[in-house]
Amino acid sequence: MQMKDDGTPTTRPLSFTHYLIIAILLVLIPVVVLISYIDYAGVEQQQAANDRMLQNQTERSILLSIALVDTGLRHFDDSLTQEMREGFTPVLAEYERAGGDPARMDLEAVKTKLGGVVDLYIINESGVIEYTTFKPDLGFDFTTIPYFYEYITDLRQNGDFAADRIVNEISTGALRKYAYMPTPDRRYLLELGLAESEFQKYRSMLKYKDTVARVIELNPNIDSLRIFNSRGKQVTKETVPDEDARHAMVMQAYEQKRDLELVNGTTGDAVRFIFVDLTSPDYGADTSLIVELAYNTKLAAEQLDRLLFTHALIALIALLLTVELTLIAAHRITRPIRDMADDVDAIAHGDLDHPIRASGGVEFVRLERSITTMVTALKAHIERLRASEQKEREHSEHLEEQVRERTADLQRSSEKVNLYLDIMTHDISNANNVASLYADLLLSEVAGEPEEVYVKNVRKGLEKSAQILRNVSTIRRIRETRLPLRSIDLDGIIRSEIGHYPCAAISYTGTDAYVLADELLPVIFTNLLGNAVKFGGTGITIAIRVEEQEKTIRVSVEDTGPGIPEDLKETIFNRFRRGNSRASGSGLGLYICRMLIERYGGRIWTGERVPGRPGEGAAFRFTLNRGEPQPDDGAEVSRE
């Protein structure tokens, strides 16, 4: 350190390198940042405008597409009007024959005359369906739909024949073509409903979703699309998060007859509810639709991120080019820097003993010292890392050995547990058999005496113990073995299990279906039939029904017993979940049924034999994947 004459230290001026670096940074960084920001902001605004324009174009195209499809559907619906008009001729004739008393009309006979594909409805002055051949709609009150009630009331009092659009029926949601005709005395409104089977094949050629899907394919910002009718029923089948909140917005959009928007404040995603007005004075039904479009900002955000990265990369490249040009221009001045860079490069390639050449100003000497210190520290750090890596490797090898030993211990423990379980099951079964034998001998000795009740209770306890052992053995087989699924004749299994209950009244019509299962499939029917017999009481009847669907087989086991309490329906298939009656078992039977059915790729649930009447019997229903008939019963099939 140099000193002045007065003894104070002198201040060294900055080197040229410092001035050069500072000048470049002060000039280039603000310029590059400003240019990048202006360009980025402009592109961002343009992208937002493009997104809004694309959204508007998409929604206009959706409205146009739905209008075109609705026009086609309306023309098709009108093509059935004359057929519906002619259908009222036998209805009016039957009304006249009955003397204007609907109670005396033979509606089923009229339906047969109409080919059995048209249901008849008679609506009274109060807007209630008083008589019908379609029982689910019996007693429906149209006053719950005010605008439609006004329409049919005016039609009954002042109108003549009127045909409606094809709409979803109230109870099941199936499509029907409806037409109306007031009775000559204006007391009732006659209604005909043509079944969907008569036109479904042709009408399905025009679908709102297929047409709209082709439109939204052009907008990558749309996540999902759903279409709802005027009653809030979904025309498409997709499910989305926040179902309840979105459904409330759908009904609000319909009631207010305007478009609504729901924005997620966290993600910025938006859900648009577009009201499509399809009402017509020529029809009573309101076929208006609500289109739900879920927009996401992910794609736009990714584009902006890429744009930001590009601008940053360009700015960095500009800085690097400037520095490179500066280095070229100051070639002679910066030669010491190049030498030092070569030395550092050699060190970077692994030659940590390579010396650093220092020449020129004091800054280069300081840099040389700093680099040398850094390299020395780096060498020491590498040595520590190598030592640590060696210790880590030895620790890993030791840990792997411990894991192998622990795994072997667990395997031996599992084998011991299985051995003890086998011994316990075998010995308890033998003890139960001996006790059951002595119970039978006691029954023969105490027949007719009060002690007979006690002996029978002993036998019941032994039978329950044996059932528990069978359940435990079955659960163990399910958990420890994975038998390959194969195609099994379902009819043979059901009939074999029915044969185990010769005293029970079991109805079953048979099936030719095959299902994917294994040799434990009969256990399901054993438990379900056993439960029905045990809990049903005297005089119970059991019905087994098999319904074939596209890819699955649905089986129902229904009984006329006391039904299942409401508080047990959600948990009855859980392990050790027992009923509240004295005949309740160990709580494993239905749990085993659920384990097996889920293993076969199906599901099981419980309900009421008669919907809405829980006291009239229980119904257990489950599905199994469909199999194909096999020439060899032992042939296995792969499980998808």
Secondary structure, DSSP 8 states (H G I E B T S, - for coil): --B-TTS-B------HHHHHHHHHHHHHHHHHHHHHHHHHHHHHHHHHHHHHHHHHHHHHHHHHHHHHHHHHHHHHHHHTHHHHHHHHHHHHHHHHHTTT-GGG--HHHHHHHTTT-EEEEEE-TTSBEEEESSGGGTT-BGGGSHHHHHHHHHHHHH---EEEEEEE-TTT--EEEEEEEE-TTSS-EEEEEE-GGGTHHHHTTS-HHHHHHHHHTT-TTEEEEEEE-TTS-BSS----SSHHHHHHHHHHHHHHTS-EEEE-TTT--EEEEEEE----TT-SS---EEEEEEE-SHHHHHHHHHHHHHHHHHHHHHHHHHHHHHHHHTTTTTHHHHHHHHHHHHHHTT-TT------SSHHHHHHHHHHHHHHHHHHHHHHHHHHHHHHHHHHHHHHHHHHHHHHHHHHHHHHHHHHHHHHHHHHHHHHHHHHHHHHHHHHHHSTTSTHHHHHHHHHHHHHHHHHHHHHHHHHHHHHH-----EEEEHHHHHHHHHTT-TTSEEEE-----EEEE-TTHHHHHHHHHHHHHHHH-TT-EEEEEEEE-SSEEEEEEEE-SS---GGGTTTTTSTT---SSTT---S-HHHHHHHHHHHTT--EEEEEEETTEEEEEEEEEEEEEEE---SSTT-B----
